[in-house]
Each structure stands twice: as structure tokens, then as C-alpha cells.
Amino acid sequence: MSREPLLGQLALLDDVGPPRRGRAYPATGATWALLAPAGLLLGGLLAWPVLRTVQASVTTDGRWVGAEHYRAALTAPGAGAAVGRTVLWALLVPTVVTVLGYLLAAASRRSQEGWLVRFILVVPTALPLVVTGVTFRLLYDPDPQRGPVTLLLARLTGTPEQVPHLLGPRLVTVAVMSAFVWAWVGLAVLVFRAALDTVPADLVDAVRAFGGSRRDVFWDAQWRPLMLRTVAVVFALVAVGTSRTFDLILVMTPGSVRDEASVLALRIWQTSGATTTGQGAALGVIWLVAVTAGMLVVAMFIRQAWPPPPQPAAPAPAPPQRRLVRLLAAGAAVAWLLPLGVLAATSLQSPVRAATDAWWSGPPGLDSYRAVLGGAGLWRSLGFTLVLALVVTAVVLCVALLAAYPLAWLAGPPAQAVGLVLLAAAVVPVQVVAGPINEVLGVAQSSGTARGLALVHIALGVPFAVLVLRNAFADLPADQVRAAHLGGRHLWDTLRRLARHHRTAVVAVAVLEFVQVWNDLVVGLLFSGPDATPLGWFLAEQTRGFVTASGTLSAGSVLASILPVLVFVLGRRHVVAGLVAGGVR
């Protein structure tokens, strides 16, 4: 090991040791400086709030009460049912999404129209969950004159008065789950399709040459070498998503049956809101432990050796098409288009007609769009959300690039420990730490302001961004890292050169962060103020009078969905590559 000056900067050159060494990396002083912004954000707005929540769960006004808050929270009416529904969400919904994602990925790969099917399936992934909730509330409207699913069931049974209400107490959880599956299957299809395209053709041929059946090809050429890990990745992604179904439940369920669909995310908000209370903190700790433990188990399961093996030059060709496969792909495309068609058709009715008649009963028009665009509220929210999303995305990228650069040189157990810590920080539910975060923002005189809202979004986005970019930097060949450091005139120039070598990861982080901030409801609900109203919160407020506002609400939802869908569709290849390459190391 030697210390050499490189363009006025002291660097360590180490040509021995684990594979990640043998490259130039910043000295100790520079390392701490690079990690400082991320450390301050995560320490002040994630780590301390988690500790404060744990402390509030076992104390009252500073006095130790032990498990008293836990007993009170778990024995309260409806608490047990909320915990059970949370577990059901975490197990059943990821299983359904994973199975459907694989089947539709395989079917679209075998179909000539597969690109169109995948495009249709991907669009709902980019929609705000507020818009998904509005769409399925229109679809499942209990009035046969307004809800197409209710009308279809009434005609099938012949007894309209006996048609079960999909948004009633017994079926509301199933209805909300179906909306979530519709929104997330597209992402699973993209990940599975990317995995299937990397299956080596020679491996498939080898299995067939030894007399392997179709089942043997699936098991030995796909499942064991690649698909098992891909299934774990998809399951983990969806499981994390189910912990954030707050937006969907709040918008889609009528107030009279909301308790019948309640999960821990909603229960904590109903108990504490954006403040710190004993029972809310107890529920938050239970939820946080369950989410973190589940993610860490999955992370240890999918951990893989790095650097990853090179991609095969010739992937296995798609199997020949079958009529049943083509029908499955076509049926999925039609089923996924139906909710989008209902939303668009409702938005093309006048506000009065949309509130009183079926969307198919009159000619289309633009009255609802004129009404929503004629008001200042939507324009204000659109402009504020656009600026917020751009600023947050830029800051998250800068902070994550600074932190990822020194962390990429870790190897062995330290690298794995850092990855697990980042993953745990990325899945912290914001409702759990909302009260302590507001305490921190109050001290910084940022509570209820646009500055405070942006800080919360940045703190929530940094862990995942650092994880993805750290992995990207660690994958770069040593000669590229040395060339970037020797050719860079200063630190930012070096980082720019490194980021250019792994543009896919940078684009993936930017796309996901922008879409996440644009589509958000819960952070805006908990931390926004009268002068900081994001788009998701603006749309959610319109659902208070859902029937009377259905026309303008649908028009506003369509307008709110254009930009995130466009950004996600254009960057979907980078997003999938970033997710697939974002394993814990």
C-alpha cells in the first residue's frame, strides 16, 4: 500500500487484497467529508426518529411503563384484525403478483405482440396510487348505473339487488388488493422478462440434449441458476410496496367501511397522525420490526457474489407460440386496459353527467377538463409538485453519489453490513417516525413548509439511492476507476466520470425518485402545510365528495398521470437494470 498525490489529492493505492481493492479510493478525511451529508440526513430524520419512537413506546412523559402501550394498542377494538390484514397483505399479494408477473412475462415473450402487452401492463406501475384508488372506486361503484363491474355482475346473476358490493364491509379488502395487483404486476413482468432474456441458450440446449423435458428446462436452466433469486427480488419489492398501501386504502375505501380494510399503516395514522403517542409508537415499533426483519431475511437469501457473471452473448430463444399463450397475453392486456378506459371515459363526461349517469350513457366532452383547468388549485399543485420532485431528485442524486463513492470500496462483512443497514433504512415506514420527524422539523423551523417537506423526501430517498449507486460503483473495473481519478481535475469531475460509466444506475435512481415524489400522498399528508400542497394531497382532498366530484376528479387524475407515466415508460429499461443489479453485497 502506498500514498501518492493525484492532482493535489491524497489517494491510497492498494494492489493487493480482495477484488474490490487495487484501485484509487479517497483517504480517511475525504471519506468522512463525503459521507457527512448522507449521515446528517439519515441520522437526524431517520435514525433519531426511530429511537425516539422506540422510547415513546415504553415511556409516558419520561416515565418507564414497559409493555403497557403495547398491550393497550393490541387489545384495542379492531387492532387484531388490522394486524391480521397486514400479514395477509405481506404474504398473499406478493405471491399473486409474483406468479402473475412470471406467467405474463413468459406469455408476452412468446407472443408477437408481446411489446404491446408489456407496455399496457407497465402503465399502471407509474400511476400515483391516488389515481389507482380513484380508478378502481369508479370501476367498483355499487350503483349498476355507474359501476361497470357491478353492472356486469347484475346481468350475470339476473338479480341486481343481490349483487355483492365490492366496496362493502366483506369484500373491500379483496377489492383494494385487486387494485394493488393491477398496479404492480407490470413491474414484475419487466423484471422477469429481463431475467428470462439472460438465460444462456447453451444451458437450455444442454438440458434438452440430455433428454430433459419442459419441466427440466424450467428447473435446471431457469429456476435454479437465475429465477429463484429473481422471484425473491420481486417478492421483496412487492412486500415493501404492501407496507405503503396507505394511499390506496385512504382514497379507494368509503369512510363507512375504512375500518374493515384497515392495516397497520392506516391504524398508526388514525392513532397518532403526525404526532408521537404511546400506542401509536407501540404499533409503529411492531410494524417496523416486522418489515425490517422480513427484508433482511430476503436480503440474506438473495445475496450474490460480486462482480456478477458476464451476460451471455446469445440468450435462449423464446419457445414457439401457442394459441393458449397468445390468448393469455391478449386477455391480460384487455383486463389491464379496462380500468384505464373507465377513468378516461369518466373524465370525458361533464361534471353533472358524471355524478348522475353512467359514463357510457352520453357523448364525450371536455367540460370536466375545462372545469378543473379553470381553477387555480390544480395549477398550483402541479407547479409545486414539479419543482419539489426536480429539487428532491437532484439533491438525492448528489448526496447519494458522494456517499456511494467511498462505500463502494468496502469488501467482505463490512460491505454486507452497510448494504443491510441501507436496506433497512430504505424500508422504514414514514408513519412510524412521523411524530419524531415533526419534532425535528419544528426545531429547524421547517414544520409545515416546503423546505421541511423536501427534507423528508430527501431523507427517505437517500438510502435506496446510495445502495444502488454503491453497487454500481463497485461493479466498475479497476482501470476505469483509476482513469476517472487520474483524469478528474477535482472530486466532482471524478464522480462525473464514474457516473458516466454507469449511467444506467444514475438514470434508474433519478426516474424512481422523481416518480416516487410526484406520486406521493402520505408524506404530503403528514408534513405539508397550507403553502405546500403536493398533487397527491390535492387529489385526495377531492375524494371527500367522490360522487359529485367524479368528473373533475377523473380529469385531474388523468392530467396528474401524464408526466410520471411518460418518465417511467421512457426510463423503464434503466429502472429494471438498476433493480436487478441492486442486490445486497
NUPA-528415 format. One record per residue (C-alpha): x, y, z. Coordinates in pm, 1 decimal, decimal comma, always signed. Each point is the difference from the previous one (the first is absolute). Layout:
% NUPA-528415
SITE|X|Y|Z
...
END
This chain:
% NUPA-528415
SITE|+0,0|+0,0|+0,0
SITE|+130,9|+346,6|-84,3
SITE|-115,1|+359,3|+27,3
SITE|+37,2|+208,3|-315,4
SITE|-112,5|+353,5|-88,9
SITE|-243,7|-3,0|-292,2
SITE|-76,9|+347,9|-136,2
SITE|+49,3|+148,9|+343,5
SITE|-212,9|-263,7|+178,3
SITE|+140,0|-267,1|+223,4
SITE|-112,6|-348,0|-111,0
SITE|+74,8|-351,1|+117,9
SITE|+127,4|-244,6|-260,5
SITE|-38,8|-363,6|+99,0
SITE|+73,0|-279,0|-244,8
SITE|-53,8|-292,7|+235,1
SITE|-293,4|-145,5|+187,5
SITE|-362,1|-63,1|-93,6
SITE|-124,6|+62,8|-354,7
SITE|-143,2|+341,3|+84,9
SITE|+337,2|+135,5|+94,9
SITE|+275,0|+72,5|-247,0
SITE|-150,7|+336,2|-85,9
SITE|+22,6|+360,4|+118,2
SITE|-232,3|+94,0|+281,6
SITE|-30,0|+312,4|+218,1
SITE|+202,6|+38,0|+315,9
SITE|-159,7|-3,6|+344,4
SITE|-62,1|+373,3|+26,5
SITE|-160,1|+21,1|-342,2
SITE|-210,3|-308,0|+75,9
SITE|-158,9|+158,2|+305,9
SITE|-65,2|+319,3|-192,5
SITE|-173,0|-194,7|-277,7
SITE|-214,9|-194,4|+245,2
SITE|-95,0|+302,3|+210,9
SITE|-309,0|+122,0|-196,8
SITE|-157,8|-346,2|-12,3
SITE|+91,9|-64,2|+362,8
SITE|-161,1|+323,5|+118,7
SITE|-320,1|-64,7|-194,0
SITE|-34,9|-362,1|+103,4
SITE|+103,6|+66,0|+358,2
SITE|-229,3|+297,5|+54,4
SITE|-305,9|-107,6|-199,9
SITE|+10,1|-381,0|+22,8
SITE|+227,8|-142,7|+270,4
SITE|-91,8|+242,0|+279,5
SITE|-375,7|-14,5|-80,0
SITE|+14,7|-381,8|+14,8
SITE|+168,5|+13,5|+341,5
SITE|-249,1|+264,1|+115,4
SITE|-288,7|-223,3|-109,8
SITE|+143,0|-296,3|+190,6
SITE|+42,2|+219,5|+308,5
SITE|-358,3|+131,8|-27,3
SITE|-133,9|-356,5|-22,2
SITE|+130,8|-88,5|+349,2
SITE|-33,1|+332,8|+184,2
SITE|-265,4|+255,9|+90,7
SITE|+123,9|+354,2|+68,0
SITE|+345,6|-143,0|+59,1
SITE|-124,5|-265,2|+242,5
SITE|+69,4|-367,0|-81,7
SITE|-321,5|-197,0|-61,2
SITE|+143,7|-310,5|-166,8
SITE|-245,2|-185,4|-222,8
SITE|-306,6|+196,8|+110,0
SITE|-37,4|+186,2|-330,8
SITE|+46,9|-323,3|-194,2
SITE|-277,8|-173,3|+195,5
SITE|-233,3|+296,0|-39,4
SITE|+68,8|+30,6|-373,3
SITE|-44,2|-370,2|-75,4
SITE|-314,0|-44,6|+213,1
SITE|-177,4|+305,8|-143,9
SITE|-308,3|-77,7|-212,0
SITE|+100,5|-85,7|-356,6
SITE|+374,0|-19,9|+71,4
SITE|+24,2|-377,3|-38,3
SITE|-187,3|+10,8|-330,7
SITE|+230,8|+275,1|-128,4
SITE|+308,1|-206,2|+90,0
SITE|-147,4|-306,5|-169,5
SITE|-80,8|+193,2|-316,8
SITE|+354,4|+141,2|-3,0
SITE|+142,8|-353,7|+11,4
SITE|-242,3|-109,0|-273,2
SITE|+111,8|+290,0|-218,1
SITE|+366,9|-82,4|+56,0
SITE|-40,2|-367,4|-97,0
SITE|-289,7|-34,5|-243,4
SITE|+40,2|+306,0|-221,6
SITE|+374,2|-47,9|-76,4
SITE|-71,2|-364,6|-81,9
SITE|-276,2|+91,9|-245,8
SITE|+207,5|+275,1|-162,8
SITE|+303,6|-227,8|-30,6
SITE|-193,8|-285,4|-158,9
SITE|-189,6|+226,1|-240,5
SITE|+317,7|+191,0|-83,7
SITE|+185,2|-315,4|-100,5
SITE|-290,7|-145,5|-199,2
SITE|-62,2|+324,0|-189,7
SITE|+372,7|+55,4|-60,8
SITE|+29,9|-347,4|-150,1
SITE|-322,3|+43,8|-199,5
SITE|+94,7|+342,1|-138,9
SITE|+343,5|-135,8|-92,8
SITE|-161,8|-266,6|-212,9
SITE|-244,3|+236,8|-167,2
SITE|+67,7|+217,3|-303,2
SITE|-195,0|+278,3|+170,5
SITE|+198,8|-42,2|+321,9
SITE|+145,3|+353,2|-6,0
SITE|-351,4|+148,3|-10,6
SITE|-120,7|-225,1|+282,4
SITE|+296,1|+99,0|+217,0
SITE|-58,0|+367,5|-74,1
SITE|-363,1|-26,7|+109,7
SITE|+97,4|-186,4|+315,7
SITE|+271,0|+252,6|+90,0
SITE|-216,1|+313,2|-19,4
SITE|-185,2|-63,8|+332,2
SITE|+336,0|-38,3|+177,6
SITE|+75,0|+367,8|-55,7
SITE|-342,6|+127,8|+107,1
SITE|-30,6|+167,7|+340,3
SITE|-176,4|-233,9|+242,6
SITE|-248,5|+282,9|+53,4
SITE|-93,8|-29,3|-367,9
SITE|-17,0|-379,7|+27,6
SITE|-237,6|+37,5|+293,1
SITE|-220,8|+241,4|-193,4
SITE|-0,6|-232,8|-301,5
SITE|-107,6|-309,8|+190,1
SITE|-254,8|+187,4|+206,8
SITE|-163,8|+95,6|-329,3
SITE|+34,8|-356,3|-127,5
SITE|-155,7|-156,1|+312,8
SITE|-270,2|+260,7|+59,2
SITE|-292,7|-184,6|+167,2
SITE|-255,0|+176,1|-223,1
SITE|-53,8|-210,3|-318,7
SITE|-67,3|+324,2|-187,1
SITE|+353,8|+118,5|+74,1
SITE|+219,6|-298,7|+82,8
SITE|+75,9|-230,0|-298,8
SITE|+104,3|-296,8|+218,8
SITE|-319,0|+26,1|+205,0
SITE|-202,1|+22,8|-321,8
SITE|+172,8|-309,2|-139,9
SITE|-65,6|-200,1|+318,6
SITE|-363,2|+110,0|+1,2
SITE|-51,0|-122,0|-356,9
SITE|+177,2|-327,1|+70,7
SITE|-209,4|-75,9|+307,7
SITE|-322,5|+152,6|-124,6
SITE|-68,6|+136,6|+349,7
SITE|+148,2|+348,6|+38,1
SITE|-112,9|+30,6|+361,1
SITE|+210,3|-303,0|+99,5
SITE|+324,4|+108,5|-164,5
SITE|+270,9|+23,8|+267,3
SITE|+146,0|+345,7|+49,4
SITE|+369,9|-22,6|-75,9
SITE|+58,0|+308,4|+213,5
SITE|-217,6|-133,7|+280,8
SITE|+127,0|-125,8|+337,8
SITE|+53,5|-362,3|-106,8
SITE|+181,8|+50,9|-330,5
SITE|+172,2|+337,1|+34,1
SITE|+338,8|-154,0|+85,6
SITE|-18,8|-227,1|-305,0
SITE|-92,4|+299,1|-216,4
SITE|+294,2|+205,4|+124,8
SITE|+236,7|-294,6|-48,9
SITE|-116,0|-40,1|-359,7
SITE|+81,7|+366,3|-65,8
SITE|+347,1|-45,0|+147,4
SITE|+65,3|-310,7|-211,3
SITE|-108,8|+190,4|-311,1
SITE|+246,7|+276,8|+83,2
SITE|+300,7|-221,4|+76,5
SITE|-12,5|-290,9|-244,7
SITE|+159,4|+208,8|-274,5
SITE|+320,4|+48,4|+199,0
SITE|+17,1|-373,8|+70,7
SITE|-43,1|-73,1|-371,2
SITE|+290,8|+229,7|-89,4
SITE|+232,3|-158,4|+257,2
SITE|-91,7|-355,7|-100,8
SITE|+34,1|+82,8|-368,1
SITE|+348,3|+140,3|+60,7
SITE|+92,2|-317,4|+189,3
SITE|-138,9|-231,4|-268,6
SITE|+196,7|+185,7|-266,7
SITE|+326,1|-78,1|+181,9
SITE|-50,9|-377,6|+7,7
SITE|+291,2|-142,0|-208,0
SITE|-107,0|-185,7|-310,1
SITE|+274,1|-261,1|+44,4
SITE|-132,8|-87,9|+345,7
SITE|-349,0|-60,0|-138,1
SITE|+144,4|-205,5|-286,9
SITE|+208,2|-205,9|+242,4
SITE|-304,4|-92,0|+208,0
SITE|-194,2|-97,7|-312,0
SITE|+297,9|-197,3|-139,2
SITE|-6,4|-222,8|+307,6
SITE|-367,1|-76,7|-59,3
SITE|-137,6|+262,8|+234,6
SITE|-371,0|+73,1|-13,2
SITE|-158,2|+346,0|+5,9
SITE|-12,7|-28,9|+378,8
SITE|+372,7|-82,6|+7,9
SITE|+78,9|+303,4|-216,2
SITE|-194,7|+222,5|+237,7
SITE|+157,8|-148,0|+313,4
SITE|+363,8|-46,4|-109,5
SITE|+44,7|+278,3|-256,9
SITE|-221,0|+271,8|+148,6
SITE|-110,8|-54,3|+359,6
SITE|+315,9|-120,4|+173,7
SITE|+262,8|+223,2|-164,8
SITE|-201,4|+322,0|-29,4
SITE|-375,6|+4,4|+58,9
SITE|+10,2|-94,4|+368,3
SITE|+190,0|+318,0|+80,9
SITE|-221,1|+201,8|-233,5
SITE|-312,5|-129,9|+174,3
SITE|+149,0|+104,0|+333,1
SITE|+77,7|+349,5|-135,4
SITE|-351,8|+47,1|-139,5
SITE|-162,6|-135,9|+316,0
SITE|+210,0|+234,7|+214,2
SITE|-78,7|+304,4|-215,7
SITE|-373,3|-66,6|+14,6
SITE|+11,1|-75,9|+372,7
SITE|+158,3|+340,4|+58,7
SITE|-269,0|+153,8|-216,8
SITE|-277,2|-160,5|+205,7
SITE|+133,6|+178,4|+307,2
SITE|-83,3|+325,0|-179,2
SITE|-360,1|-63,8|-102,1
SITE|-117,2|+292,7|+211,0
SITE|-73,2|+217,4|-304,7
SITE|-209,5|-266,0|-170,5
SITE|-208,4|-88,1|+306,1
SITE|-62,9|+363,2|+94,8
SITE|-123,3|+96,8|-347,5
SITE|-177,4|-315,3|-116,5
SITE|-203,6|-97,2|+308,1
SITE|-314,0|+188,9|+103,1
SITE|+24,3|+142,1|+350,1
SITE|-272,9|-231,9|+133,4
SITE|+205,0|-314,7|-76,6
SITE|+354,0|+131,5|+39,2
SITE|+48,1|-180,3|+329,9
SITE|-86,0|-327,1|-175,5
SITE|+300,4|+48,3|-230,4
SITE|+234,0|+150,2|+259,9
SITE|+360,1|-119,8|+23,5
SITE|+279,8|+114,1|+229,6
SITE|+91,1|+287,7|-234,4
SITE|-347,9|+147,6|+35,2
SITE|-40,1|-100,2|+364,2
SITE|+313,0|+189,7|+107,4
SITE|-117,6|+311,9|-183,3
SITE|-344,2|-26,4|+159,5
SITE|+159,9|-42,4|+342,4
SITE|+274,8|+262,9|-13,7
SITE|-22,5|+198,0|-321,8
SITE|+321,5|+200,0|-25,3
SITE|+62,8|+8,5|+375,1
SITE|+174,4|-233,8|+244,6
SITE|-230,7|-205,9|+223,7
SITE|+63,6|-311,1|+206,2
SITE|-242,9|-234,8|-175,6
SITE|+86,5|+129,6|-346,8
SITE|+369,8|-42,6|+76,9
SITE|-59,8|-356,0|+123,4
SITE|-180,9|-93,7|-321,0
SITE|+275,9|+170,0|-198,4
SITE|+274,1|-198,3|+172,0
SITE|-184,3|-327,3|-66,1
SITE|-43,1|+90,7|-365,0
SITE|+356,7|+124,5|-38,1
SITE|+148,4|-316,2|+152,6
SITE|-212,2|-222,3|-225,1
SITE|+82,8|+192,4|-319,3
SITE|+371,6|+26,5|+76,1
SITE|+34,1|-364,6|+105,0
SITE|-181,1|-120,6|-310,2
SITE|+215,2|+210,4|-230,5
SITE|+323,7|-107,1|+166,7
SITE|-93,4|-366,3|-32,0
SITE|-76,1|+46,6|-369,0
SITE|+320,4|+199,9|-46,9
SITE|+210,7|-276,3|+152,1
SITE|-178,8|-248,9|-223,7
SITE|+61,0|+186,5|-325,2
SITE|+352,6|+107,9|+80,1
SITE|+234,0|-88,1|-285,1
SITE|+369,8|+5,9|-78,7
SITE|+136,1|+309,3|-169,6
SITE|+97,3|+99,4|-253,9
SITE|-290,5|-171,0|-177,9
SITE|+70,6|-246,3|-280,2
SITE|+16,4|+144,6|-352,7
SITE|-318,6|+5,7|-199,9
SITE|-30,3|-276,6|-260,2
SITE|+47,7|+107,1|-357,7
SITE|-291,7|-206,0|-127,9
SITE|-302,8|-32,6|+229,4
SITE|-226,6|-295,2|-35,3
SITE|-258,3|+53,1|-273,6
SITE|-363,6|+25,9|+94,0
SITE|-194,9|-325,4|-31,1
SITE|-241,4|-30,9|-291,2
SITE|-330,8|+178,2|+34,9
SITE|-313,0|-178,3|+106,8
SITE|-359,1|+108,8|-32,0
SITE|-61,3|-29,4|+374,0
SITE|+305,8|+215,8|+73,5
SITE|-110,7|+267,1|-243,7
SITE|-349,0|-1,1|+149,2
SITE|+145,1|+43,1|+348,6
SITE|+207,6|+299,2|-110,2
SITE|-291,6|+156,2|-188,0
SITE|-240,2|-58,7|+290,3
SITE|+239,3|+164,8|+243,1
SITE|+37,2|+301,8|-227,0
SITE|-379,0|+43,8|-23,6
SITE|-46,2|-44,9|+375,7
SITE|+270,4|+257,4|+76,1
SITE|-144,6|+247,3|-251,9
SITE|-352,3|-11,2|+146,6
SITE|+69,5|+210,4|+314,3
SITE|+192,6|+254,2|-205,1
SITE|-290,3|+20,0|-242,7
SITE|-248,2|+57,6|+283,1
SITE|+211,1|+286,2|+138,6
SITE|+44,0|+162,3|-340,1
SITE|-368,9|-39,0|-94,0
SITE|-115,7|+151,1|+330,7
SITE|+233,5|+295,3|-48,2
SITE|-165,4|+66,6|-337,6
SITE|-344,0|+48,4|+157,3
SITE|-122,0|+331,8|+130,8
SITE|+17,6|+41,2|+380,2
SITE|-379,4|-28,4|+31,0
SITE|-36,8|-303,0|-225,9
SITE|+293,8|-178,7|+164,5
SITE|-167,6|+44,4|+339,7
SITE|-347,1|-115,6|-106,1
SITE|+23,8|-234,0|-300,4
SITE|+215,6|-277,4|-137,9
SITE|+308,2|+106,2|-193,2
SITE|-119,5|-202,9|-297,1
SITE|-341,2|+169,4|-14,0
SITE|+99,6|+327,9|-164,4
SITE|+233,5|+147,7|-260,6
SITE|+353,2|+88,5|+113,0
SITE|+108,1|+356,4|+59,8
SITE|+264,5|+211,9|+166,6
SITE|-214,5|+179,0|+258,9
SITE|+168,0|-174,2|+294,7
SITE|+345,7|+92,2|-130,2
SITE|-108,8|+362,7|-46,7
SITE|-134,4|+5,4|+354,5
SITE|+313,8|-140,4|+160,2
SITE|+239,7|+205,1|-213,7
SITE|-202,0|+315,9|+59,3
SITE|+80,1|-6,6|+371,5
SITE|+325,9|+111,8|+152,4
SITE|+28,7|-294,6|+241,5
SITE|+116,6|-262,4|-250,2
SITE|+248,9|+231,1|-167,2
SITE|+147,9|+97,6|+335,0
SITE|+36,3|-364,0|+106,1
SITE|+144,7|-105,3|-336,8
SITE|+261,4|+274,5|+8,8
SITE|+91,1|-59,9|+363,8
SITE|+28,1|-376,6|-48,9
SITE|+213,2|+37,0|-313,3
SITE|+247,1|+230,8|+174,5
SITE|+0,2|-221,6|+310,6
SITE|+65,1|-318,0|-200,0
SITE|+281,1|+158,1|-203,1
SITE|+173,7|+151,0|+304,1
SITE|-30,8|-317,1|+208,5
SITE|+126,2|-218,9|-284,9
SITE|+301,4|+224,2|-61,0
SITE|+93,2|+17,3|+369,9
SITE|-46,3|-374,3|+52,3
SITE|+226,9|-73,6|-296,4
SITE|+270,7|+235,3|+125,9
SITE|-8,0|-128,9|+359,6
SITE|-14,5|-363,1|-113,9
SITE|+291,8|+40,9|-244,0
SITE|+213,9|+149,3|+275,7
SITE|-79,1|-281,1|+243,3
SITE|+10,2|-283,6|-252,6
SITE|+352,5|+85,4|-118,0
SITE|+185,4|-88,7|+325,9
SITE|-241,2|-279,3|+97,5
SITE|+65,4|-183,0|-326,7
SITE|+352,3|-91,7|+111,1
SITE|-115,2|-202,9|+298,0
SITE|+24,6|-377,7|-36,6
SITE|-104,8|-309,1|+192,2
SITE|-207,3|+29,4|+320,4
SITE|+25,8|+382,9|+22,2
SITE|-148,7|+35,1|-349,6
SITE|-281,1|-241,8|+81,6
SITE|-71,5|+177,1|+330,0
SITE|-21,5|+339,4|-173,2
SITE|-233,2|-147,3|-261,9
SITE|-230,8|-142,8|+264,1
SITE|-6,4|+328,9|+192,4
SITE|-86,0|+192,5|-316,5
SITE|-270,3|-250,2|-88,9
SITE|-150,5|+23,1|+348,9
SITE|+1,5|+380,3|-21,5
SITE|-166,6|-11,3|-342,7
SITE|-301,5|-194,7|+129,8
SITE|-75,6|+205,7|+312,5
SITE|-373,7|+87,8|-25,3
SITE|-35,0|+376,0|+29,5
SITE|-310,9|-27,1|+221,2
SITE|+213,4|-167,7|+267,4
SITE|+231,8|+299,8|+34,4
SITE|-237,1|+283,1|-97,6
SITE|-30,6|+141,2|+352,8
SITE|+374,1|+16,0|+74,9
SITE|+73,0|+137,6|-348,4
SITE|-245,0|+283,2|+64,2
SITE|+182,4|+66,8|+327,1
SITE|+328,4|+30,7|-191,1
SITE|-158,5|+223,5|-264,0
SITE|-147,8|+216,0|+274,3
SITE|+344,2|+56,9|+149,0
SITE|+127,0|+91,7|-347,7
SITE|-302,6|+230,4|-50,9
SITE|-98,1|-201,9|-307,0
SITE|-318,9|-171,5|+112,7
SITE|-284,9|+40,1|-248,7
SITE|+222,7|+168,4|-257,9
SITE|+119,9|-93,3|-345,0
SITE|+354,1|-17,3|+139,1
SITE|-103,1|-252,8|+263,7
SITE|-194,4|-207,5|-252,6
SITE|+302,3|-11,4|-230,4
SITE|+231,3|-100,9|+287,0
SITE|-224,4|-294,9|+89,2
SITE|-14,0|-118,1|-361,8
SITE|+378,5|+28,8|-29,6
SITE|+60,8|-196,2|+321,1
SITE|-238,3|-275,4|-114,0
SITE|+156,5|-21,5|-346,3
SITE|+369,5|+5,7|+89,9
SITE|+37,3|-359,1|+138,4
SITE|-124,0|-174,1|-313,9
SITE|+191,8|+237,5|-226,9
SITE|+324,5|-60,4|+189,2
SITE|-57,3|-375,7|-13,3
SITE|-48,7|-6,2|-377,7
SITE|+284,5|+240,9|-79,4
SITE|+239,7|-170,9|+240,4
SITE|-63,5|-328,6|-175,4
SITE|+49,8|+167,7|-337,2
SITE|+335,0|+150,4|+102,1
SITE|+115,0|-331,6|+146,9
SITE|-67,5|-173,0|-332,8
SITE|+227,5|+232,8|-198,6
SITE|+330,3|-151,6|-116,7
SITE|+306,3|+124,1|+185,0
SITE|+150,7|+161,9|-309,6
SITE|-309,6|+216,7|-52,2
SITE|+10,9|+115,5|+362,7
SITE|+370,2|+84,5|-23,9
SITE|-53,1|+184,7|-330,0
SITE|-285,5|+203,3|+149,7
SITE|+208,0|+96,5|+301,6
SITE|+311,6|+85,7|-199,7
SITE|-193,0|+191,5|-265,2
SITE|-226,7|+191,6|+238,7
SITE|+112,3|+352,3|+87,7
SITE|-196,3|-4,6|+325,6
SITE|-234,8|-226,2|+194,7
SITE|-315,0|+89,2|-191,8
SITE|+177,3|-60,6|-328,1
SITE|+105,5|-344,3|+124,3
SITE|-355,0|-81,8|+110,0
SITE|-135,3|+123,3|-332,5
SITE|+236,2|-227,2|-188,1
SITE|-93,2|-299,0|+218,0
SITE|-371,7|+68,6|-33,7
SITE|+37,5|+21,3|-377,3
SITE|+136,2|-356,1|-1,9
SITE|-314,4|-121,6|+177,5
SITE|-265,2|+229,5|-142,2
SITE|-265,1|-270,4|+39,7
SITE|+12,3|+10,8|+379,4
SITE|-10,6|+381,7|+8,4
SITE|-299,9|+11,4|-233,0
SITE|-176,4|-273,4|+200,0
SITE|+40,9|+194,9|+324,7
SITE|-114,6|+324,1|-164,0
SITE|-308,6|-157,5|-158,8
SITE|-107,3|-186,5|+312,5
SITE|+53,5|+300,1|+229,6
SITE|-182,8|+242,3|-229,5
SITE|-297,3|-232,8|-42,9
SITE|-5,8|-78,8|+374,0
SITE|-16,7|+368,3|+99,4
SITE|-250,7|+87,7|-271,8
SITE|-231,8|-287,7|+93,4
SITE|+22,3|+45,8|+377,7
SITE|-294,9|+54,3|+231,7
SITE|+102,8|-111,7|+348,6
SITE|+304,3|+227,8|+37,7
SITE|-202,5|+296,5|-120,7
SITE|-284,5|-88,1|+234,3
SITE|+229,5|-23,3|+303,0
SITE|+241,5|+287,7|-63,8
SITE|-149,3|+253,6|-242,4
SITE|-156,4|+331,9|+97,8
SITE|-240,3|+252,0|-152,7
SITE|+272,6|+139,6|-225,2
SITE|+141,9|-340,4|-94,0
SITE|-274,9|-213,7|-154,6
SITE|+133,9|-280,3|-221,4
SITE|-206,6|-150,1|-277,8
SITE|-85,6|-324,9|+178,0
SITE|-144,9|+182,0|+299,2
SITE|-193,9|+235,3|-230,8
SITE|-163,9|-295,2|-179,2
SITE|-68,8|-185,7|+324,9
SITE|-186,5|+302,6|+133,7
SITE|-234,4|-15,4|-301,3
SITE|-108,2|-354,3|+92,3
SITE|-191,8|+126,6|+304,2
SITE|-296,8|+54,6|-231,8
SITE|+85,1|-283,3|-234,4
SITE|-327,5|-40,9|-189,6
SITE|-67,0|+369,3|-58,1
SITE|+363,2|+67,5|-95,1
SITE|+59,4|-315,8|-204,6
SITE|+19,4|+184,1|-334,1
SITE|+252,1|+264,6|+100,4
SITE|+184,7|-249,4|+221,2
SITE|+42,3|-236,6|-293,7
SITE|+121,0|+282,6|-223,5
SITE|+248,4|+112,6|+263,9
SITE|+119,8|-358,4|+44,6
SITE|+65,1|-37,2|-373,2
SITE|+195,2|+325,3|-9,0
SITE|+198,8|-97,7|+310,8
SITE|+98,5|-333,3|-157,9
SITE|+144,4|+121,9|-329,7
SITE|+345,9|+105,0|+120,4
SITE|+83,2|-296,9|+230,2
SITE|-118,5|-249,4|-262,9
SITE|+210,2|+169,5|-267,1
SITE|+310,4|+11,0|+221,9
SITE|-35,0|-360,9|+114,3
SITE|-73,9|-143,4|-345,6
SITE|+296,3|+179,2|-154,6
SITE|+234,0|-109,6|+278,6
SITE|-140,5|-347,1|+67,4
SITE|+302,0|-186,6|-137,7
SITE|+235,2|+190,2|+227,1
SITE|-233,2|-52,7|+296,6
SITE|-10,8|-376,4|-50,3
SITE|+377,1|-19,5|-46,3
SITE|+51,5|+202,6|+317,7
SITE|-238,8|-218,1|+201,8
SITE|+144,4|-325,7|-128,3
SITE|+353,7|+118,3|+76,1
SITE|-94,8|+140,4|+339,3
SITE|+56,9|-309,6|+211,1
SITE|+154,3|+14,8|+343,5
SITE|+372,2|-67,1|-7,4
END
